[in-house]
Amino acid sequence: SKKSPDEKVTITGEKIETYLNKNKVVVEEHAQVKHPQLEATAGFLNYDFVEKKIYLEKEPFIYQKNEDAEGKYWADNIEVDVEKEIIFLKGNVKATFYSEEYLDFEKELKYKWI
C-alpha cells in the first residue's frame, strides 16, 4: 500500500505539544523535521496535520536533496506543503541550489584536476 505524505514526516524537538482540537502540533526549541527529500531545523515549528503544512520560524533552515537537485535554504519564515512537496520562503531569503547536472560536472572537474 502507498504511504501518505504524513507517514514520511518525523518531527522532534525540546518541547512538543499536540492540539487535537486545532489539528496541530507545536514544537518549541530545537525543532527538527525529517522527510525522505528534506531535513529542516528551526527554533519554532507549527505543523497543521489537516492542511499537511509545516510552518518554521526562529532561524529556520532546510536542506533538500532529490534525484534532480540539492539545495540549502534560509529565511525568516519557511512553509512546507508536505502533500504538494513545495517550499515557500519569506523574508531575508538565502539559497544555495545545485542541479544534478552541475553536481556531476563538479565531480568531473575534481576528478580531472586531481
Buried (B, 14 or more C-beta within 10 A) or exposed (E): EEEEBEEEBEBEBEEBEEEEEEEBBBBBEEBBBEBEEBBBBBBBBBBBBEEBBBBBBBEBBBBBBEEEBBBBBBBBBBBBBBEEBEBEBEEEEEEEEBEEEEEEEEEEEEEEEE
